[in-house]
C-alpha cells in the first residue's frame, strides 16, 4: 500500500494549522472585538490592553505574552509541537492585526456575533489542536494542564483558563453584558472544539443479549467486519447464565448492527451507548501525549 510522502504530510498539517489560525483570527476581528464581547486567553488580554491603548495592536500583545510561556513549555511538550504551536500563534496574531487593519469590521448585534464567533473559534482551535499544535496563550496552558489532568477534555480545561480573562475584560470595559456574552461564547466555542476533537470519529458500543449468540457473533464479524467480545452474564430474575455480546462500531453502522441482530434474533435485547473514545484496530491509535 503506498504511503504519503512526509513532505506532503507536513505541508497538509501546516495548511490546516494556517486555516485554523485564520478562522480563530476572523472570529475575533469580525465578531468579538467590534461587538466588544469579552474574549478569553492572551487574545483577551490583548483586547483589554488595546481598549486602553488603541495604538497597541492586539496581535503584538499576544506575541509578547507568549514568549515566556513558550520557553517554559519547551521541555514539556517537545520541539515538534512547540514549533507547530509557535507557527500557529504567529499566524493567528498576525492575522488578527492584518484583518483589523484592512477591513475595519463594523459591530454586529451581540447575539449573532457571539454565535458566529464561537463556532469559528471552536472549529479553528479544533483544527489547530488536531494537528498537534496550539495557538499559544490559554490554549498552550490548557495543553500543558492536559498532561497532568489527562481525564478532563481540552475544551473544559480551556474554559477554566479563559474564564478569569473574560471576567477581567468585563471589568475593564465596564460592561456586565460584555462578560455575559463572553461567557456564553466561551461555553459554546469549547463545546464546538470538543466536538471537533472527540466527536468527529463518533463510535457506539452495543451490549447484545440473545438466545443465538454464536449466529449474531458470526454475522457481526463476517458481514460487518467488527470484533465481538463475549461476556459472561446472569439473569437477575431467572438466575440463568447467558452470554452478553460487546461490540464497538462506527456511528454510520448503527442501522446495520440493529438490523442484523434483529434479523437473526427478533427477541434480542440490545443496549446501544455512545463511546467518547475507542482506541484499537479500526478506530483511533493511542498516543502517549494525545489529547
QUIDAMO-V59519 format. One record per residue. N is the residue number from 1. RES is the residue in three letters. SS is DSSP state (2 for helix, 1 for strand, 0 for the rest). PHI is phi in whole degrees, 0 to 359 (* if undefined). PSI is psi in degrees with one decimal (none if undefined). Layout:
n: {N:N}
res: {RES:RES}
ss: {SS:SS}
phi: {PHI:PHI}
psi: {PSI:PSI}
//
This chain:
n: {1:2:3:4:5:6:7:8:9:10:11:12:13:14:15:16:17:18:19:20:21:22:23:24:25:26:27:28:29:30:31:32:33:34:35:36:37:38:39:40:41:42:43:44:45:46:47:48:49:50:51:52:53:54:55:56:57:58:59:60:61:62:63:64:65:66:67:68:69:70:71:72:73:74:75:76:77:78:79:80:81:82:83:84:85:86:87:88:89:90:91:92:93:94:95:96:97:98:99:100:101:102:103:104:105:106:107:108:109:110:111:112:113:114:115:116:117:118:119:120:121:122:123:124:125:126:127:128:129:130:131:132:133:134:135:136:137:138:139:140:141:142:143:144:145:146:147:148:149:150:151:152:153:154:155:156:157:158:159:160:161:162:163:164:165:166:167:168:169:170:171:172:173:174:175:176:177:178:179:180:181:182:183:184:185:186:187:188:189:190:191:192:193:194:195:196:197:198:199:200:201:202:203:204:205:206:207:208:209:210:211:212:213:214:215:216:217:218:219:220:221:222:223:224:225:226:227:228:229:230:231:232:233:234:235:236:237:238:239:240:241:242:243:244:245:246:247:248:249:250:251:252:253:254:255:256:257:258:259:260:261:262:263:264:265:266:267:268:269:270:271:272:273:274:275:276:277:278:279:280:281:282:283:284:285:286:287:288:289:290:291}
res: {UNK:UNK:UNK:UNK:UNK:UNK:UNK:UNK:UNK:UNK:UNK:UNK:UNK:UNK:UNK:UNK:UNK:UNK:UNK:UNK:UNK:UNK:UNK:UNK:UNK:UNK:UNK:UNK:UNK:UNK:UNK:UNK:UNK:UNK:UNK:UNK:UNK:UNK:UNK:UNK:UNK:UNK:UNK:UNK:UNK:UNK:UNK:UNK:UNK:UNK:UNK:UNK:UNK:UNK:UNK:UNK:UNK:UNK:UNK:UNK:UNK:UNK:UNK:UNK:UNK:UNK:UNK:UNK:UNK:UNK:UNK:UNK:UNK:UNK:UNK:UNK:UNK:UNK:UNK:UNK:UNK:UNK:UNK:UNK:UNK:UNK:UNK:UNK:UNK:UNK:UNK:UNK:UNK:UNK:UNK:UNK:UNK:UNK:UNK:UNK:UNK:UNK:UNK:UNK:UNK:UNK:UNK:UNK:UNK:UNK:UNK:UNK:UNK:UNK:UNK:UNK:UNK:UNK:UNK:UNK:UNK:UNK:UNK:UNK:UNK:UNK:UNK:UNK:UNK:UNK:UNK:UNK:UNK:UNK:UNK:UNK:UNK:UNK:UNK:UNK:UNK:UNK:UNK:UNK:UNK:UNK:UNK:UNK:UNK:UNK:UNK:UNK:UNK:UNK:UNK:UNK:UNK:UNK:UNK:UNK:UNK:UNK:UNK:UNK:UNK:UNK:UNK:UNK:UNK:UNK:UNK:UNK:UNK:UNK:UNK:UNK:UNK:UNK:UNK:UNK:UNK:UNK:UNK:UNK:UNK:UNK:UNK:UNK:UNK:UNK:UNK:UNK:UNK:UNK:UNK:UNK:UNK:UNK:UNK:UNK:UNK:UNK:UNK:UNK:UNK:UNK:UNK:UNK:UNK:UNK:UNK:UNK:UNK:UNK:UNK:UNK:UNK:UNK:UNK:UNK:UNK:UNK:UNK:UNK:UNK:UNK:UNK:UNK:UNK:UNK:UNK:UNK:UNK:UNK:UNK:UNK:UNK:UNK:UNK:UNK:UNK:UNK:UNK:UNK:UNK:UNK:UNK:UNK:UNK:UNK:UNK:UNK:UNK:UNK:UNK:UNK:UNK:UNK:UNK:UNK:UNK:UNK:UNK:UNK:UNK:UNK:UNK:UNK:UNK:UNK:UNK:UNK:UNK:UNK:UNK:UNK:UNK:UNK:UNK:UNK:UNK:UNK:UNK:UNK:UNK:UNK:UNK:UNK:UNK:UNK:UNK}
ss: {0:0:0:0:0:2:2:2:2:2:2:2:2:2:2:2:2:2:2:2:2:2:2:2:2:2:2:2:2:2:2:2:0:0:0:0:0:0:0:0:2:2:2:2:2:2:2:2:2:2:2:2:0:0:0:0:0:2:2:2:2:2:2:2:2:2:2:2:2:2:2:2:2:2:2:2:2:0:2:2:2:2:2:2:2:2:2:2:2:2:2:2:2:2:2:2:2:2:2:2:2:2:2:0:0:0:0:0:0:2:2:2:2:2:2:2:2:2:2:2:2:2:2:2:2:2:2:2:2:2:0:0:0:0:0:0:2:2:2:2:2:2:2:2:2:2:2:2:0:0:0:0:0:2:2:2:2:2:2:2:2:2:2:2:2:2:2:2:2:2:2:2:2:0:0:2:2:2:2:2:2:2:2:2:2:2:2:2:2:2:2:2:2:2:2:2:2:2:2:0:0:0:1:1:1:1:1:1:1:0:0:0:2:2:2:2:2:2:2:2:2:2:2:0:0:0:0:0:1:1:1:1:1:1:0:0:0:0:0:0:1:1:1:1:1:1:1:1:1:1:2:2:2:2:2:2:2:2:2:2:2:2:2:2:0:0:0:0:1:1:1:1:1:1:1:0:0:0:1:0:0:0:0:1:0:0:0:0:0:0:0}
phi: {*:291:252:288:296:304:295:292:298:296:298:296:301:288:295:293:297:297:297:298:296:294:296:299:295:296:300:289:288:266:255:284:294:299:275:54:262:301:238:272:70:294:296:294:296:298:297:294:299:295:295:272:231:302:286:269:293:299:300:295:298:299:297:297:292:281:305:295:293:292:297:296:274:306:282:280:252:89:290:296:294:293:295:297:291:298:297:296:295:296:298:296:292:292:299:301:294:292:298:292:284:276:251:48:301:277:291:260:300:296:294:294:297:294:294:295:297:294:296:298:297:299:292:298:294:299:299:295:291:296:268:78:225:219:265:80:59:295:298:291:298:296:294:292:297:299:295:262:243:296:281:268:300:303:300:291:297:296:300:298:292:281:303:297:294:296:296:295:295:298:294:294:277:62:224:295:300:299:292:296:293:297:293:299:296:296:297:292:294:290:294:296:296:298:294:298:281:243:250:288:257:296:226:233:234:244:253:238:246:220:278:234:298:290:295:295:300:300:296:294:291:270:262:256:57:237:282:228:249:264:251:278:235:220:292:290:267:279:78:283:265:202:271:250:269:248:219:258:207:285:308:292:264:298:293:297:297:296:295:296:297:291:291:276:222:301:266:298:257:237:243:249:238:285:243:295:208:234:251:141:301:88:231:277:262:292:235:304:248:286:274}
psi: {128.6:143.1:153.5:137.7:136.1:-37.5:-40.5:-38.6:-45.4:-39.8:-41.2:-42.2:-48.5:-27.3:-45.4:-36.0:-43.6:-43.8:-44.5:-42.1:-37.6:-42.5:-40.7:-47.1:-39.4:-39.3:-43.4:-50.3:-31.6:-38.6:-58.4:-51.9:-48.3:-33.6:0.1:48.8:132.2:138.9:146.0:175.8:-165.9:-28.5:-37.6:-37.5:-42.8:-35.9:-41.4:-46.7:-43.2:-30.5:-34.9:-32.5:84.0:-22.7:-15.0:115.1:144.8:-46.7:-37.5:-39.8:-42.7:-44.0:-45.1:-43.6:-28.3:-21.3:-54.2:-31.4:-38.5:-37.7:-41.3:-33.2:-9.3:-50.8:-25.9:-35.7:-15.5:159.7:-35.6:-50.2:-36.5:-39.3:-44.2:-40.1:-38.7:-42.6:-45.4:-40.4:-44.6:-42.0:-51.0:-39.3:-45.1:-38.5:-40.1:-50.5:-39.4:-44.6:-43.5:-31.3:-36.5:-37.0:-26.2:61.2:138.6:147.7:131.1:174.6:146.1:-31.6:-55.6:-32.0:-43.9:-44.2:-51.8:-43.7:-39.6:-41.3:-43.6:-42.3:-47.1:-45.0:-43.4:-49.6:-36.4:-44.0:-43.3:-48.0:-33.0:-22.0:11.5:30.2:176.7:170.3:17.2:-169.4:-133.4:-29.2:-43.8:-38.4:-42.3:-38.8:-37.2:-42.0:-32.1:-30.1:-29.7:-30.9:66.8:-24.7:-14.3:129.3:151.6:-41.8:-39.6:-38.8:-42.9:-37.4:-45.4:-42.7:-39.3:-21.0:-45.1:-41.5:-40.4:-42.8:-38.9:-37.6:-39.2:-40.4:-41.4:-39.4:-8.5:35.8:112.3:-36.2:-40.0:-42.7:-40.6:-48.1:-33.4:-41.6:-40.1:-44.6:-37.5:-46.8:-42.4:-44.7:-38.5:-32.9:-42.8:-42.0:-43.4:-35.1:-40.3:-43.8:-39.2:-12.0:-7.3:-34.4:58.4:143.1:159.7:156.4:130.9:134.8:122.0:124.5:115.6:153.5:-4.2:59.9:-36.5:-41.2:-41.8:-43.2:-47.8:-39.6:-45.1:-42.7:-46.9:-28.9:-34.8:-8.7:43.9:147.8:154.5:135.3:132.5:122.3:144.9:123.5:160.8:131.6:130.2:-31.3:-47.4:-28.1:-2.4:151.4:144.7:163.9:139.8:125.4:128.7:124.9:129.1:137.7:165.8:154.5:-41.5:-13.4:3.6:-39.6:-42.2:-41.5:-49.4:-40.9:-41.0:-48.2:-47.3:-27.2:-32.2:-43.6:95.0:-22.1:5.6:145.3:122.0:129.3:120.2:126.3:153.4:140.0:113.4:-35.6:131.7:122.1:133.4:-176.5:128.3:-5.7:-141.1:156.3:133.6:133.9:130.4:-39.2:31.5:171.5:none}
//
